[in-house]
């Protein structure tokens, strides 16, 4: 289990981030801070594996906090979160060695990808005594993967997001694969492939309907 510190001055966003973390079985939130200064103090006194940190905060912003973390040689990885999408902010984050960079508003599935990036690197390094080219290539390639690369073969982020958006619009309704396919403009075969993936990840609930009067069919609803 990896420990997480959330650094966010907006209580609602901090709560959402904590809920997202709690949905991943390999992570747990151990503390939340509302500004960079208090986060830095906490990190100097406590061991943390991962920081999920906002950029714009009072007292000390995310980039200055990250610079201080690196200066003090505190061993912790960081995922930056911001409402800004300026190229300069992205450059700063990459230069300071962030695991990932999330732009608000983001979905749980994109948030999970950021956690999985950290997890892949941490697990690869955990029992590594000596590095070789294969180890290095794996670690570097993982940081350069696109969102689509991190999904199973045949699953694309844009299509998955479109299906999830439709399910969210019908939060309290169970839908068949054919109903989803008709509304989003995909084939039934394609939708079934995505629904299998989404139910496996827990983003969607599936239930077999035996009351059709004929062949049973699967029903789907967004997870809450």
Biotite code that builds the C-alpha atoms (Angstrom):
import biotite.structure as struc

atoms = struc.array([
    struc.Atom([0.000, 0.000, 0.000], chain_id="A", res_id=1, res_name="UNK", atom_name="CA", element="C"),
    struc.Atom([1.435, 3.370, -1.046], chain_id="A", res_id=2, res_name="UNK", atom_name="CA", element="C"),
    struc.Atom([0.806, 6.458, 1.070], chain_id="A", res_id=3, res_name="UNK", atom_name="CA", element="C"),
    struc.Atom([-0.501, 9.690, -0.464], chain_id="A", res_id=4, res_name="UNK", atom_name="CA", element="C"),
    struc.Atom([-0.409, 13.321, 0.668], chain_id="A", res_id=5, res_name="UNK", atom_name="CA", element="C"),
    struc.Atom([-2.989, 15.603, -0.980], chain_id="A", res_id=6, res_name="UNK", atom_name="CA", element="C"),
    struc.Atom([-2.020, 19.279, -1.186], chain_id="A", res_id=7, res_name="UNK", atom_name="CA", element="C"),
    struc.Atom([-5.020, 21.358, -2.291], chain_id="A", res_id=8, res_name="UNK", atom_name="CA", element="C"),
    struc.Atom([-6.502, 24.612, -0.967], chain_id="A", res_id=9, res_name="UNK", atom_name="CA", element="C"),
    struc.Atom([-10.026, 23.930, -2.275], chain_id="A", res_id=10, res_name="UNK", atom_name="CA", element="C"),
    struc.Atom([-11.735, 21.601, 0.257], chain_id="A", res_id=11, res_name="UNK", atom_name="CA", element="C"),
    struc.Atom([-14.151, 20.228, -2.344], chain_id="A", res_id=12, res_name="UNK", atom_name="CA", element="C"),
    struc.Atom([-11.381, 19.356, -4.802], chain_id="A", res_id=13, res_name="UNK", atom_name="CA", element="C"),
    struc.Atom([-9.326, 17.852, -1.979], chain_id="A", res_id=14, res_name="UNK", atom_name="CA", element="C"),
    struc.Atom([-12.283, 15.660, -1.025], chain_id="A", res_id=15, res_name="UNK", atom_name="CA", element="C"),
    struc.Atom([-12.770, 14.498, -4.633], chain_id="A", res_id=16, res_name="UNK", atom_name="CA", element="C"),
    struc.Atom([-9.067, 13.696, -4.953], chain_id="A", res_id=17, res_name="UNK", atom_name="CA", element="C"),
    struc.Atom([-9.230, 11.700, -1.726], chain_id="A", res_id=18, res_name="UNK", atom_name="CA", element="C"),
    struc.Atom([-12.247, 9.762, -2.994], chain_id="A", res_id=19, res_name="UNK", atom_name="CA", element="C"),
    struc.Atom([-10.443, 9.010, -6.251], chain_id="A", res_id=20, res_name="UNK", atom_name="CA", element="C"),
    struc.Atom([-7.390, 7.733, -4.364], chain_id="A", res_id=21, res_name="UNK", atom_name="CA", element="C"),
    struc.Atom([-9.557, 5.541, -2.134], chain_id="A", res_id=22, res_name="UNK", atom_name="CA", element="C"),
    struc.Atom([-10.968, 3.792, -5.227], chain_id="A", res_id=23, res_name="UNK", atom_name="CA", element="C"),
    struc.Atom([-7.500, 2.442, -6.057], chain_id="A", res_id=24, res_name="UNK", atom_name="CA", element="C"),
    struc.Atom([-6.638, -0.581, -3.922], chain_id="A", res_id=25, res_name="UNK", atom_name="CA", element="C"),
    struc.Atom([-2.890, 0.162, -3.863], chain_id="A", res_id=26, res_name="UNK", atom_name="CA", element="C"),
    struc.Atom([-3.082, 3.667, -2.361], chain_id="A", res_id=27, res_name="UNK", atom_name="CA", element="C"),
    struc.Atom([-4.320, 5.393, 0.792], chain_id="A", res_id=28, res_name="UNK", atom_name="CA", element="C"),
    struc.Atom([-4.429, 9.062, 1.793], chain_id="A", res_id=29, res_name="UNK", atom_name="CA", element="C"),
    struc.Atom([-2.646, 9.699, 5.085], chain_id="A", res_id=30, res_name="UNK", atom_name="CA", element="C"),
    struc.Atom([-2.882, 13.496, 5.199], chain_id="A", res_id=31, res_name="UNK", atom_name="CA", element="C"),
    struc.Atom([-4.260, 16.588, 3.443], chain_id="A", res_id=32, res_name="UNK", atom_name="CA", element="C"),
    struc.Atom([-2.673, 20.049, 3.461], chain_id="A", res_id=33, res_name="UNK", atom_name="CA", element="C"),
    struc.Atom([-4.166, 23.329, 2.234], chain_id="A", res_id=34, res_name="UNK", atom_name="CA", element="C"),
    struc.Atom([-0.901, 25.008, 1.191], chain_id="A", res_id=35, res_name="UNK", atom_name="CA", element="C"),
    struc.Atom([2.628, 24.206, 0.160], chain_id="A", res_id=36, res_name="UNK", atom_name="CA", element="C"),
    struc.Atom([4.301, 25.420, 3.352], chain_id="A", res_id=37, res_name="UNK", atom_name="CA", element="C"),
    struc.Atom([2.355, 23.055, 5.609], chain_id="A", res_id=38, res_name="UNK", atom_name="CA", element="C"),
    struc.Atom([2.874, 20.245, 3.095], chain_id="A", res_id=39, res_name="UNK", atom_name="CA", element="C"),
    struc.Atom([6.627, 20.807, 3.126], chain_id="A", res_id=40, res_name="UNK", atom_name="CA", element="C"),
    struc.Atom([6.675, 20.740, 6.917], chain_id="A", res_id=41, res_name="UNK", atom_name="CA", element="C"),
    struc.Atom([4.691, 17.497, 6.937], chain_id="A", res_id=42, res_name="UNK", atom_name="CA", element="C"),
    struc.Atom([7.040, 15.883, 4.403], chain_id="A", res_id=43, res_name="UNK", atom_name="CA", element="C"),
    struc.Atom([10.084, 16.835, 6.488], chain_id="A", res_id=44, res_name="UNK", atom_name="CA", element="C"),
    struc.Atom([8.611, 14.950, 9.433], chain_id="A", res_id=45, res_name="UNK", atom_name="CA", element="C"),
    struc.Atom([6.798, 12.039, 7.772], chain_id="A", res_id=46, res_name="UNK", atom_name="CA", element="C"),
    struc.Atom([7.542, 9.422, 5.100], chain_id="A", res_id=47, res_name="UNK", atom_name="CA", element="C"),
    struc.Atom([5.186, 9.714, 2.115], chain_id="A", res_id=48, res_name="UNK", atom_name="CA", element="C"),
    struc.Atom([5.318, 7.814, -1.193], chain_id="A", res_id=49, res_name="UNK", atom_name="CA", element="C"),
    struc.Atom([3.315, 10.149, -3.426], chain_id="A", res_id=50, res_name="UNK", atom_name="CA", element="C"),
    struc.Atom([2.129, 13.773, -3.318], chain_id="A", res_id=51, res_name="UNK", atom_name="CA", element="C"),
    struc.Atom([-0.866, 14.925, -5.366], chain_id="A", res_id=52, res_name="UNK", atom_name="CA", element="C"),
    struc.Atom([-0.418, 18.686, -5.406], chain_id="A", res_id=53, res_name="UNK", atom_name="CA", element="C"),
    struc.Atom([-2.255, 21.683, -6.825], chain_id="A", res_id=54, res_name="UNK", atom_name="CA", element="C"),
    struc.Atom([-0.224, 24.416, -8.531], chain_id="A", res_id=55, res_name="UNK", atom_name="CA", element="C"),
    struc.Atom([-2.039, 27.583, -7.396], chain_id="A", res_id=56, res_name="UNK", atom_name="CA", element="C"),
    struc.Atom([-2.202, 27.779, -3.591], chain_id="A", res_id=57, res_name="UNK", atom_name="CA", element="C"),
    struc.Atom([-1.729, 30.469, -0.914], chain_id="A", res_id=58, res_name="UNK", atom_name="CA", element="C"),
    struc.Atom([1.514, 30.957, 1.053], chain_id="A", res_id=59, res_name="UNK", atom_name="CA", element="C"),
    struc.Atom([3.570, 28.681, -1.208], chain_id="A", res_id=60, res_name="UNK", atom_name="CA", element="C"),
    struc.Atom([2.444, 27.481, -4.637], chain_id="A", res_id=61, res_name="UNK", atom_name="CA", element="C"),
    struc.Atom([2.935, 23.995, -6.007], chain_id="A", res_id=62, res_name="UNK", atom_name="CA", element="C"),
    struc.Atom([6.011, 24.693, -8.121], chain_id="A", res_id=63, res_name="UNK", atom_name="CA", element="C"),
    struc.Atom([7.875, 26.451, -5.301], chain_id="A", res_id=64, res_name="UNK", atom_name="CA", element="C"),
    struc.Atom([6.905, 23.610, -2.959], chain_id="A", res_id=65, res_name="UNK", atom_name="CA", element="C"),
    struc.Atom([8.235, 21.082, -5.452], chain_id="A", res_id=66, res_name="UNK", atom_name="CA", element="C"),
    struc.Atom([11.471, 23.055, -5.844], chain_id="A", res_id=67, res_name="UNK", atom_name="CA", element="C"),
    struc.Atom([11.909, 22.983, -2.053], chain_id="A", res_id=68, res_name="UNK", atom_name="CA", element="C"),
    struc.Atom([11.170, 19.251, -1.973], chain_id="A", res_id=69, res_name="UNK", atom_name="CA", element="C"),
    struc.Atom([13.934, 18.668, -4.515], chain_id="A", res_id=70, res_name="UNK", atom_name="CA", element="C"),
    struc.Atom([16.312, 21.097, -2.771], chain_id="A", res_id=71, res_name="UNK", atom_name="CA", element="C"),
    struc.Atom([15.855, 19.357, 0.567], chain_id="A", res_id=72, res_name="UNK", atom_name="CA", element="C"),
    struc.Atom([16.245, 15.974, -1.183], chain_id="A", res_id=73, res_name="UNK", atom_name="CA", element="C"),
    struc.Atom([12.980, 14.632, 0.195], chain_id="A", res_id=74, res_name="UNK", atom_name="CA", element="C"),
    struc.Atom([12.356, 11.279, -1.462], chain_id="A", res_id=75, res_name="UNK", atom_name="CA", element="C"),
    struc.Atom([8.809, 11.525, -2.747], chain_id="A", res_id=76, res_name="UNK", atom_name="CA", element="C"),
    struc.Atom([7.116, 11.438, -6.156], chain_id="A", res_id=77, res_name="UNK", atom_name="CA", element="C"),
    struc.Atom([4.676, 14.143, -7.222], chain_id="A", res_id=78, res_name="UNK", atom_name="CA", element="C"),
    struc.Atom([1.631, 14.393, -9.466], chain_id="A", res_id=79, res_name="UNK", atom_name="CA", element="C"),
    struc.Atom([0.784, 18.021, -10.237], chain_id="A", res_id=80, res_name="UNK", atom_name="CA", element="C"),
    struc.Atom([-2.822, 19.193, -10.550], chain_id="A", res_id=81, res_name="UNK", atom_name="CA", element="C"),
    struc.Atom([-3.851, 22.548, -12.004], chain_id="A", res_id=82, res_name="UNK", atom_name="CA", element="C"),
    struc.Atom([-6.640, 24.427, -13.727], chain_id="A", res_id=83, res_name="UNK", atom_name="CA", element="C"),
    struc.Atom([-4.040, 26.096, -15.950], chain_id="A", res_id=84, res_name="UNK", atom_name="CA", element="C"),
    struc.Atom([-2.937, 24.647, -19.261], chain_id="A", res_id=85, res_name="UNK", atom_name="CA", element="C"),
    struc.Atom([-0.163, 27.050, -20.189], chain_id="A", res_id=86, res_name="UNK", atom_name="CA", element="C"),
    struc.Atom([2.883, 25.531, -21.865], chain_id="A", res_id=87, res_name="UNK", atom_name="CA", element="C"),
    struc.Atom([5.198, 27.231, -19.365], chain_id="A", res_id=88, res_name="UNK", atom_name="CA", element="C"),
    struc.Atom([3.493, 25.510, -16.424], chain_id="A", res_id=89, res_name="UNK", atom_name="CA", element="C"),
    struc.Atom([3.868, 22.155, -18.144], chain_id="A", res_id=90, res_name="UNK", atom_name="CA", element="C"),
    struc.Atom([7.559, 22.815, -18.779], chain_id="A", res_id=91, res_name="UNK", atom_name="CA", element="C"),
    struc.Atom([8.132, 23.667, -15.123], chain_id="A", res_id=92, res_name="UNK", atom_name="CA", element="C"),
    struc.Atom([6.419, 20.486, -13.973], chain_id="A", res_id=93, res_name="UNK", atom_name="CA", element="C"),
    struc.Atom([8.377, 18.271, -16.355], chain_id="A", res_id=94, res_name="UNK", atom_name="CA", element="C"),
    struc.Atom([11.660, 19.996, -15.473], chain_id="A", res_id=95, res_name="UNK", atom_name="CA", element="C"),
    struc.Atom([11.050, 19.311, -11.787], chain_id="A", res_id=96, res_name="UNK", atom_name="CA", element="C"),
    struc.Atom([10.407, 15.633, -12.444], chain_id="A", res_id=97, res_name="UNK", atom_name="CA", element="C"),
    struc.Atom([6.679, 15.123, -11.888], chain_id="A", res_id=98, res_name="UNK", atom_name="CA", element="C"),
    struc.Atom([5.202, 11.668, -12.483], chain_id="A", res_id=99, res_name="UNK", atom_name="CA", element="C"),
    struc.Atom([2.212, 13.138, -14.298], chain_id="A", res_id=100, res_name="UNK", atom_name="CA", element="C"),
    struc.Atom([0.413, 16.425, -14.872], chain_id="A", res_id=101, res_name="UNK", atom_name="CA", element="C"),
    struc.Atom([-3.390, 16.610, -14.547], chain_id="A", res_id=102, res_name="UNK", atom_name="CA", element="C"),
    struc.Atom([-5.438, 19.542, -15.830], chain_id="A", res_id=103, res_name="UNK", atom_name="CA", element="C"),
    struc.Atom([-8.780, 20.206, -14.108], chain_id="A", res_id=104, res_name="UNK", atom_name="CA", element="C"),
    struc.Atom([-11.424, 19.030, -14.600], chain_id="A", res_id=105, res_name="UNK", atom_name="CA", element="C"),
    struc.Atom([-10.272, 15.429, -14.995], chain_id="A", res_id=106, res_name="UNK", atom_name="CA", element="C"),
    struc.Atom([-12.100, 12.118, -14.781], chain_id="A", res_id=107, res_name="UNK", atom_name="CA", element="C"),
    struc.Atom([-11.429, 9.273, -12.375], chain_id="A", res_id=108, res_name="UNK", atom_name="CA", element="C"),
    struc.Atom([-10.116, 7.128, -15.223], chain_id="A", res_id=109, res_name="UNK", atom_name="CA", element="C"),
    struc.Atom([-7.491, 9.777, -16.108], chain_id="A", res_id=110, res_name="UNK", atom_name="CA", element="C"),
    struc.Atom([-6.635, 10.193, -12.425], chain_id="A", res_id=111, res_name="UNK", atom_name="CA", element="C"),
    struc.Atom([-6.206, 6.408, -12.134], chain_id="A", res_id=112, res_name="UNK", atom_name="CA", element="C"),
    struc.Atom([-3.819, 6.409, -15.094], chain_id="A", res_id=113, res_name="UNK", atom_name="CA", element="C"),
    struc.Atom([-1.610, 8.884, -13.215], chain_id="A", res_id=114, res_name="UNK", atom_name="CA", element="C"),
    struc.Atom([-1.610, 6.601, -10.164], chain_id="A", res_id=115, res_name="UNK", atom_name="CA", element="C"),
    struc.Atom([-0.855, 3.587, -12.354], chain_id="A", res_id=116, res_name="UNK", atom_name="CA", element="C"),
    struc.Atom([2.122, 5.402, -13.900], chain_id="A", res_id=117, res_name="UNK", atom_name="CA", element="C"),
    struc.Atom([3.572, 5.917, -10.439], chain_id="A", res_id=118, res_name="UNK", atom_name="CA", element="C"),
    struc.Atom([2.743, 2.329, -9.459], chain_id="A", res_id=119, res_name="UNK", atom_name="CA", element="C"),
    struc.Atom([4.487, 0.829, -12.514], chain_id="A", res_id=120, res_name="UNK", atom_name="CA", element="C"),
    struc.Atom([7.679, 2.757, -11.799], chain_id="A", res_id=121, res_name="UNK", atom_name="CA", element="C"),
    struc.Atom([7.630, 2.128, -8.053], chain_id="A", res_id=122, res_name="UNK", atom_name="CA", element="C"),
    struc.Atom([7.084, -1.605, -8.467], chain_id="A", res_id=123, res_name="UNK", atom_name="CA", element="C"),
    struc.Atom([9.806, -1.839, -11.110], chain_id="A", res_id=124, res_name="UNK", atom_name="CA", element="C"),
    struc.Atom([12.310, -0.142, -8.792], chain_id="A", res_id=125, res_name="UNK", atom_name="CA", element="C"),
    struc.Atom([11.259, -1.859, -5.563], chain_id="A", res_id=126, res_name="UNK", atom_name="CA", element="C"),
    struc.Atom([13.452, -4.964, -5.808], chain_id="A", res_id=127, res_name="UNK", atom_name="CA", element="C"),
    struc.Atom([15.961, -3.607, -8.307], chain_id="A", res_id=128, res_name="UNK", atom_name="CA", element="C"),
    struc.Atom([19.550, -3.958, -7.119], chain_id="A", res_id=129, res_name="UNK", atom_name="CA", element="C"),
    struc.Atom([21.300, -3.319, -10.422], chain_id="A", res_id=130, res_name="UNK", atom_name="CA", element="C"),
    struc.Atom([20.055, -1.489, -13.485], chain_id="A", res_id=131, res_name="UNK", atom_name="CA", element="C"),
    struc.Atom([20.510, -2.640, -17.036], chain_id="A", res_id=132, res_name="UNK", atom_name="CA", element="C"),
    struc.Atom([19.327, -1.280, -20.367], chain_id="A", res_id=133, res_name="UNK", atom_name="CA", element="C"),
    struc.Atom([16.095, -3.287, -20.215], chain_id="A", res_id=134, res_name="UNK", atom_name="CA", element="C"),
    struc.Atom([15.198, -1.822, -16.799], chain_id="A", res_id=135, res_name="UNK", atom_name="CA", element="C"),
    struc.Atom([16.004, 1.702, -17.941], chain_id="A", res_id=136, res_name="UNK", atom_name="CA", element="C"),
    struc.Atom([14.034, 1.365, -21.194], chain_id="A", res_id=137, res_name="UNK", atom_name="CA", element="C"),
    struc.Atom([10.953, 0.152, -19.294], chain_id="A", res_id=138, res_name="UNK", atom_name="CA", element="C"),
    struc.Atom([11.020, 3.048, -16.829], chain_id="A", res_id=139, res_name="UNK", atom_name="CA", element="C"),
    struc.Atom([11.569, 5.723, -19.460], chain_id="A", res_id=140, res_name="UNK", atom_name="CA", element="C"),
    struc.Atom([9.027, 4.289, -21.891], chain_id="A", res_id=141, res_name="UNK", atom_name="CA", element="C"),
    struc.Atom([6.408, 4.209, -19.133], chain_id="A", res_id=142, res_name="UNK", atom_name="CA", element="C"),
    struc.Atom([6.764, 7.939, -18.470], chain_id="A", res_id=143, res_name="UNK", atom_name="CA", element="C"),
    struc.Atom([6.326, 8.699, -22.179], chain_id="A", res_id=144, res_name="UNK", atom_name="CA", element="C"),
    struc.Atom([3.212, 6.614, -22.742], chain_id="A", res_id=145, res_name="UNK", atom_name="CA", element="C"),
    struc.Atom([0.107, 8.350, -23.977], chain_id="A", res_id=146, res_name="UNK", atom_name="CA", element="C"),
    struc.Atom([-3.285, 7.816, -22.384], chain_id="A", res_id=147, res_name="UNK", atom_name="CA", element="C"),
    struc.Atom([-4.270, 5.357, -25.138], chain_id="A", res_id=148, res_name="UNK", atom_name="CA", element="C"),
    struc.Atom([-1.031, 3.388, -24.639], chain_id="A", res_id=149, res_name="UNK", atom_name="CA", element="C"),
    struc.Atom([-2.024, 2.750, -21.028], chain_id="A", res_id=150, res_name="UNK", atom_name="CA", element="C"),
    struc.Atom([-5.336, 1.158, -21.980], chain_id="A", res_id=151, res_name="UNK", atom_name="CA", element="C"),
    struc.Atom([-5.663, -2.453, -23.203], chain_id="A", res_id=152, res_name="UNK", atom_name="CA", element="C"),
    struc.Atom([-5.330, -3.065, -26.921], chain_id="A", res_id=153, res_name="UNK", atom_name="CA", element="C"),
    struc.Atom([-8.421, -1.886, -28.805], chain_id="A", res_id=154, res_name="UNK", atom_name="CA", element="C"),
    struc.Atom([-9.490, 0.577, -26.081], chain_id="A", res_id=155, res_name="UNK", atom_name="CA", element="C"),
    struc.Atom([-9.141, 4.278, -26.891], chain_id="A", res_id=156, res_name="UNK", atom_name="CA", element="C"),
    struc.Atom([-9.576, 7.094, -24.387], chain_id="A", res_id=157, res_name="UNK", atom_name="CA", element="C"),
    struc.Atom([-11.798, 9.248, -26.613], chain_id="A", res_id=158, res_name="UNK", atom_name="CA", element="C"),
    struc.Atom([-14.259, 6.426, -27.319], chain_id="A", res_id=159, res_name="UNK", atom_name="CA", element="C"),
    struc.Atom([-14.288, 5.281, -23.699], chain_id="A", res_id=160, res_name="UNK", atom_name="CA", element="C"),
    struc.Atom([-14.951, 8.825, -22.502], chain_id="A", res_id=161, res_name="UNK", atom_name="CA", element="C"),
    struc.Atom([-17.877, 9.129, -24.958], chain_id="A", res_id=162, res_name="UNK", atom_name="CA", element="C"),
    struc.Atom([-19.447, 5.927, -23.602], chain_id="A", res_id=163, res_name="UNK", atom_name="CA", element="C"),
    struc.Atom([-18.903, 6.992, -19.982], chain_id="A", res_id=164, res_name="UNK", atom_name="CA", element="C"),
    struc.Atom([-20.423, 10.415, -20.660], chain_id="A", res_id=165, res_name="UNK", atom_name="CA", element="C"),
    struc.Atom([-23.556, 8.754, -22.038], chain_id="A", res_id=166, res_name="UNK", atom_name="CA", element="C"),
    struc.Atom([-23.800, 6.478, -19.002], chain_id="A", res_id=167, res_name="UNK", atom_name="CA", element="C"),
    struc.Atom([-23.422, 9.461, -16.676], chain_id="A", res_id=168, res_name="UNK", atom_name="CA", element="C"),
    struc.Atom([-26.277, 11.199, -18.477], chain_id="A", res_id=169, res_name="UNK", atom_name="CA", element="C"),
    struc.Atom([-28.391, 8.152, -17.568], chain_id="A", res_id=170, res_name="UNK", atom_name="CA", element="C"),
    struc.Atom([-27.014, 7.624, -14.070], chain_id="A", res_id=171, res_name="UNK", atom_name="CA", element="C"),
    struc.Atom([-30.083, 5.876, -12.644], chain_id="A", res_id=172, res_name="UNK", atom_name="CA", element="C"),
    struc.Atom([-30.913, 3.746, -15.704], chain_id="A", res_id=173, res_name="UNK", atom_name="CA", element="C"),
    struc.Atom([-29.731, 0.274, -16.658], chain_id="A", res_id=174, res_name="UNK", atom_name="CA", element="C"),
    struc.Atom([-28.899, 0.209, -20.380], chain_id="A", res_id=175, res_name="UNK", atom_name="CA", element="C"),
    struc.Atom([-28.270, -2.647, -22.781], chain_id="A", res_id=176, res_name="UNK", atom_name="CA", element="C"),
    struc.Atom([-25.199, -2.698, -24.978], chain_id="A", res_id=177, res_name="UNK", atom_name="CA", element="C"),
    struc.Atom([-27.412, -2.164, -28.045], chain_id="A", res_id=178, res_name="UNK", atom_name="CA", element="C"),
    struc.Atom([-29.038, 0.907, -26.487], chain_id="A", res_id=179, res_name="UNK", atom_name="CA", element="C"),
    struc.Atom([-25.628, 2.390, -25.735], chain_id="A", res_id=180, res_name="UNK", atom_name="CA", element="C"),
    struc.Atom([-24.373, 1.562, -29.227], chain_id="A", res_id=181, res_name="UNK", atom_name="CA", element="C"),
    struc.Atom([-27.357, 3.271, -30.863], chain_id="A", res_id=182, res_name="UNK", atom_name="CA", element="C"),
    struc.Atom([-26.955, 6.475, -28.844], chain_id="A", res_id=183, res_name="UNK", atom_name="CA", element="C"),
    struc.Atom([-23.169, 6.856, -29.217], chain_id="A", res_id=184, res_name="UNK", atom_name="CA", element="C"),
    struc.Atom([-23.005, 5.705, -32.845], chain_id="A", res_id=185, res_name="UNK", atom_name="CA", element="C"),
    struc.Atom([-20.873, 2.581, -32.399], chain_id="A", res_id=186, res_name="UNK", atom_name="CA", element="C"),
    struc.Atom([-21.395, -1.055, -33.318], chain_id="A", res_id=187, res_name="UNK", atom_name="CA", element="C"),
    struc.Atom([-22.699, -3.489, -30.741], chain_id="A", res_id=188, res_name="UNK", atom_name="CA", element="C"),
    struc.Atom([-19.469, -5.492, -30.925], chain_id="A", res_id=189, res_name="UNK", atom_name="CA", element="C"),
    struc.Atom([-17.376, -2.399, -30.169], chain_id="A", res_id=190, res_name="UNK", atom_name="CA", element="C"),
    struc.Atom([-19.561, -1.374, -27.240], chain_id="A", res_id=191, res_name="UNK", atom_name="CA", element="C"),
    struc.Atom([-19.411, -4.870, -25.747], chain_id="A", res_id=192, res_name="UNK", atom_name="CA", element="C"),
    struc.Atom([-15.604, -4.746, -25.853], chain_id="A", res_id=193, res_name="UNK", atom_name="CA", element="C"),
    struc.Atom([-15.580, -1.437, -24.014], chain_id="A", res_id=194, res_name="UNK", atom_name="CA", element="C"),
    struc.Atom([-18.181, -2.550, -21.496], chain_id="A", res_id=195, res_name="UNK", atom_name="CA", element="C"),
    struc.Atom([-16.131, -5.637, -20.652], chain_id="A", res_id=196, res_name="UNK", atom_name="CA", element="C"),
    struc.Atom([-13.140, -3.404, -19.926], chain_id="A", res_id=197, res_name="UNK", atom_name="CA", element="C"),
    struc.Atom([-15.170, -0.853, -17.953], chain_id="A", res_id=198, res_name="UNK", atom_name="CA", element="C"),
    struc.Atom([-16.818, -3.485, -15.756], chain_id="A", res_id=199, res_name="UNK", atom_name="CA", element="C"),
    struc.Atom([-13.427, -5.090, -15.070], chain_id="A", res_id=200, res_name="UNK", atom_name="CA", element="C"),
    struc.Atom([-12.022, -1.740, -13.929], chain_id="A", res_id=201, res_name="UNK", atom_name="CA", element="C"),
    struc.Atom([-15.081, -1.055, -11.752], chain_id="A", res_id=202, res_name="UNK", atom_name="CA", element="C"),
    struc.Atom([-16.095, 2.123, -13.575], chain_id="A", res_id=203, res_name="UNK", atom_name="CA", element="C"),
    struc.Atom([-19.313, 0.468, -14.738], chain_id="A", res_id=204, res_name="UNK", atom_name="CA", element="C"),
    struc.Atom([-21.642, -2.055, -13.096], chain_id="A", res_id=205, res_name="UNK", atom_name="CA", element="C"),
    struc.Atom([-22.984, -4.973, -15.102], chain_id="A", res_id=206, res_name="UNK", atom_name="CA", element="C"),
    struc.Atom([-26.011, -7.149, -14.381], chain_id="A", res_id=207, res_name="UNK", atom_name="CA", element="C"),
    struc.Atom([-27.536, -10.014, -16.348], chain_id="A", res_id=208, res_name="UNK", atom_name="CA", element="C"),
    struc.Atom([-31.185, -9.494, -17.262], chain_id="A", res_id=209, res_name="UNK", atom_name="CA", element="C"),
    struc.Atom([-33.105, -12.791, -17.386], chain_id="A", res_id=210, res_name="UNK", atom_name="CA", element="C"),
    struc.Atom([-36.530, -11.174, -17.792], chain_id="A", res_id=211, res_name="UNK", atom_name="CA", element="C"),
    struc.Atom([-36.335, -10.529, -21.522], chain_id="A", res_id=212, res_name="UNK", atom_name="CA", element="C"),
    struc.Atom([-38.628, -13.394, -22.461], chain_id="A", res_id=213, res_name="UNK", atom_name="CA", element="C"),
    struc.Atom([-35.861, -14.717, -24.665], chain_id="A", res_id=214, res_name="UNK", atom_name="CA", element="C"),
    struc.Atom([-32.092, -14.746, -24.555], chain_id="A", res_id=215, res_name="UNK", atom_name="CA", element="C"),
    struc.Atom([-30.680, -13.017, -21.429], chain_id="A", res_id=216, res_name="UNK", atom_name="CA", element="C"),
    struc.Atom([-28.706, -9.822, -22.007], chain_id="A", res_id=217, res_name="UNK", atom_name="CA", element="C"),
    struc.Atom([-26.318, -7.700, -20.008], chain_id="A", res_id=218, res_name="UNK", atom_name="CA", element="C"),
    struc.Atom([-27.402, -4.372, -18.523], chain_id="A", res_id=219, res_name="UNK", atom_name="CA", element="C"),
    struc.Atom([-24.956, -1.613, -17.622], chain_id="A", res_id=220, res_name="UNK", atom_name="CA", element="C"),
    struc.Atom([-24.943, 1.412, -15.323], chain_id="A", res_id=221, res_name="UNK", atom_name="CA", element="C"),
    struc.Atom([-22.245, 3.840, -14.238], chain_id="A", res_id=222, res_name="UNK", atom_name="CA", element="C"),
    struc.Atom([-20.708, 3.016, -10.841], chain_id="A", res_id=223, res_name="UNK", atom_name="CA", element="C"),
    struc.Atom([-21.272, 5.521, -8.059], chain_id="A", res_id=224, res_name="UNK", atom_name="CA", element="C"),
])
